Structures are given as structure tokens and as C-alpha cells.
Amino acid sequence: MVRIPVFRLLGLTGVSRVSLLEGSGSRHYSSGSLGARDAICDARAYFTTPIFYVNAAPHIGHLYSALLADALCRHRRLRVPSPAATRFSTGTDEHGLKIQQAAASAGLAPTELCDRVSAQFQQLFQEAGISFTDFIRTTEARHRVAVQHFWGVLKARGLLYKGLYEGWYCASDECFLPEARVTWQLGPSGDSCPVSVESGHPVSWTKEENYIFRLSQFREPLQRWLRGNPQAITPEPFHHAVLQWLEDELPDLSVSRRSSHLHWGIPVPGDDSQTIYVWLDALVNYLTVIGYPSAEFKSWWPATSHIIGKDILKFHAIYWPALLLGAGMSPPHRIYVHSHWTVCGQKMSKSLGNVVDPKTCLDRYTVDGFRYFLLRQGVPNWDCDYYDEKVVKLLDSELADALGGLLNRCTANRINPSGTYPSFCTTCFPSEPGLLGPPVRAQAEDYALVSAVATLPKQVADHYDNFQIYKALEALSSCVRQTNGFVQRHAPWKLNWESPVDAPWLGTVLHVALECLRVFGTLLQPVTPSLADKLLSRLGVSATERGLGELYFLPRFYGHPCPFEGRKLGPETGLLFPRLDQSRAWLVKAHRT
Ligand code: ME8
């Protein structure tokens, strides 16, 4: 069913524009809707997270990747509501030497370890409101079919050959390393041990006959792809980094291991003595999910956005596109890359004992609170540091005080005794401020507020597109502050509903503030779904009025009818976001020491 925005039904234009005079210049303002069915239209979009290793329980870094993907996906669903238009996959990466070794040292069969940890990821993501449509495990039969088929295509296209492969192998990172990427460090027993320069994980010398992929043939095609698609890898510094890597020679890549050494994986078709390299196995998950090798996958590929951490950029931006090109397919449309969370300035690691448990955080700060924190503070371009006090401070100031306080100020019984969305008075707040002077009550800053909130949805959409969700939240938070300033400036608690002079202006102040809140609630849905629902329900905004195509801010100001005017507010359901008060902050500190 095609949903038609209110203004279309009324025969009005999708995005209304009025000219406002402010100071000496004339400016154009829009009502803030992104417009129904904009450029992205009804096209399909497929979002993916990395599939996570099951050697250890999930931590906040894994949750952060899943949240970024979830927010992008939810934002898109607000623009294109058809459930059939968006797909979102996550899952667990269960094969390879790393898992084989982890299971052995835990005294478990690999399947036991995989079942246990994969369930932990699923539970965590469900609890955190990750709205995935598919959860894939690489030990599933459908995945084996996809990987073996993909292998067969590469083989048939002459891109695999058998040869002697010799080099350093890092089991923790599951990758071969050139000599220059290996350094020597003192190990626990005081001996000098070879480790990866990037990750610091131990490496060992490996010499075996393997199947090898002709990666070297793809250096120029990859360069052409990246130069022709400057947005393929976002943010830009990562795009640039990959092009830099491609300046160097690209050696062929070993894509299998001896089964006697690595038995926990998918066998090479027709050669049981070899097991397929875990990264080839893992990357193909993105195709398995959409039905590969059956033709249905073509309706989702390559309309794909991979969300990944910077640690696995090489695998996604070089190996994967080369493998796809080799198999006669296009590289993915977008690769969104984010940096890492550190804890109190240190890399998170099991051995340092500083891994932050996401479940504890969700319990302590609430699901919406912790989602907001990670997405508001996480900056894809560089690493971010985690500590508990930062969470308490941010959530108290932005969600409890600024946003919750604003809602409370506009809906509390003593200020809004009728419990309705009051009327907007165009005489008090005309769209043409050229008519300033009584009875006009709006001031220059109020026009600035209207302008800021009207352009917010577009700004937010641009930030999502550039994978800068934190900037979207920064812009939103700044508008919340501006709206609080507006309410403070006009102090509706000092105005009197009984006075014929005050009443229209009092209604207008509340109407404008509620309209701002409606925009904030709508735009917060991808980040804090329950809190946004609570906010929009309190405003009386129905489920069908929460999409971005329908988001027309302050229509009365632009000369259009407002469907909310005069409407009863929703029921009062308590504080929007209770403060994480001092005692709780104290508990948090006590817990850490
Ligand atoms: O690499 N901060 O799995 P993995 C932010 N199975 N994000 C972090 C992080 C941190 N400190 N630590 C990890 C693998 N991540 C492969 C992927 S995909 C076909 C195969 C996130 O369990 C980030 O997204 O080691 C990173 O890329 C991913 O977890 C690595 O997860």
C-alpha cells in the first residue's frame, strides 16, 4: 500500500517553502520534511554487520557495530517504510583455527562453543533492540552450499591454483602477514616472540601447499572501482587509506589450509585434504543471507552497505571486492567503517581484564540510554574512550534534563491544563516578520529556532548518509537546547490562559515547543526507539504519523492546516528518562573499584 502524506491528500506541495525576512537578508525556509519518496525511493537496501567470532563473549565494541547498522537501517525504514525494501543481517563467524583452538583450550567440542557463544550474541542483540532481519551462523548447511558454490565459480574462472604458500600466520586475526608487518616482543616466559605489528597478536611461520587466489590481478580493477566511486568507503580517510595500500604490490592470497592442521571449516569441493580459508568462508555470509546461489540474491546485491570496524577494512575493501569481481559480481555499494572503543585509555582485551560487558551497561543505563550514549559519543573517524562517569553525565544532561525537562514543561498540567496540542496563532508568530510590532510576539531568535528545526531532518539524513550519526545527535541536541531557550525566553508559566491577550501567545509557545518535540521524537526513533515511542505517544502522534515522509514541521507557520492542533495529548506515563542520580552514579563507581 502506498501511503500518501497529509499534504498530498490536501493537494498541497510536499515541501512547503516560505520566504522570511530576517535582519537585512531574505531567506528560504522549508517545513522540514524530507519529502515523500525522495531519491532513495522504493529501491532495496541491505545492511550488514561483521559476523562475530565466537571465541569469546560479546563486548561493547560488537554492540556498537550492531547499533550503527541498526540506526542506519531504522533511519532508512522511516524513509521507505515498506518492510520488503530493507534487509539487515548480522551473525556469528564460527569456523577457523581461532575457534578450533578456543574450543580445545576450553575443553569443548567446537559445536558446543559455537552454540553457546552464538546464543549470547543473539540474546544481546535482541535485548538491545537490534532490528536484524537475518542472523546467520557460518556452521549452517545453507552457508556451506553458498561457499562451495562460490569456490566453484572462482575455480571455473581460472582464479584458483595450487602452490606452496609460505609466510607468517596470525591465528587470532586469521591472516597471513608479510615480513614487514611482523615484529618481535618479549613473551610471558621472557623469550622474544614474533607478533603482528597491527594487532600485537602472536604469529607463527607456516609453509604449506594451498589453493591460491589470483588477487594480484585485481589491483587495477580495485583502483578503478574506488576512484570511480568516491563514496564507496566512508568516512573518506578510510577510502584514502585503501587507495594508499593499493599503491603497493598486491600478492596472491592463500585461500585454503591443510585439513590435518585446520579441520574446523568447510572442505574444498573435490579435495578433502584442504579446508577453505575462514575469511573467504566468512565473507560469503553476505551472499548466503540473500539466497545465493539461487537467483533471488540478485535483487539485493550489490545494493549493500557493510558496516565494519577499521580492523577488518583490508578484508572488506580489498579481498572481498576482488573475490566478487573474480566471481563476476559487483563490489558492494557502500562500506561504512568505524574506529574502536578503548577503556580508560587502553585497548579492550581479555588479558587486561578491562572488557566492558554490554549486558551490565544495558541494565544499568537502560537500553535506550546505552544506545544513545554509544551512538552519541562514538566517532567513526577515531577511537573513543569509555568510562562510566561519562555515560551518567551525558544521559542526565541530554535525555533526563534537556529533553525530558522540555517535554515536562510543555505537557505538565499546570501549564497545559487542557492536555491538548494548543492552536498556533499566526498573528503572534507571522511567517513574515516584516510586520514586527504588536500583536507580533515572536522575536528574531524564535525565527532562528524555526529555521534550525525545519532543516534538522535534512541535516540528520545527510549525517546518516556520511556515517556520522553522532553529528546527527549533536545537531538534534543543539536544537533541544535552543527549544529550551525558547520556552525559557517566553516563560509560559507567567502567561495566563484567562487573559485574551496572553492566551493566543501562550498557546503558540506551547504549540511551537510541541512541534519541535515531535520532530525530535521522530528523529530519535532510530537511536532510542522506546524513548521516542514514549515521547511521540505522549504528544498523541499515531503510529502512521511517525515516518520521515510525513514529517512536516509547524505547518501552520507555513500557511497549512496542522493535523495536531486541538488534538488531545496522549496519557501521562511518567518521566521520559529518569536521572541516573548521584546514588546510582556512586554505585557505578563502587562497582568499578
Ligand atoms: O573480525 N570497538 O570478528 P570479531 C569497536 N569474524 N568495535 C569493535 C571493537 C572495539 N574495541 N572490537 C571489535 C571478525 N569490534 C570476523 C569478521 S566479517 C565477514 C568477519 C567490532 O569478532 C568491529 O566491528 O573480531 C570489528 O570489525 C568487529 O567487531 C570484529 O569482530
Residues whose N, C-alpha, C, O or C-beta is under 5 A from the ligand:
A	BS01	ME8	P50 I51 F52 Y53 G61 H62 Y64 S65 D93 A282 L283 I308 G309 K310 D311 I312 S339 H340 W341 M348
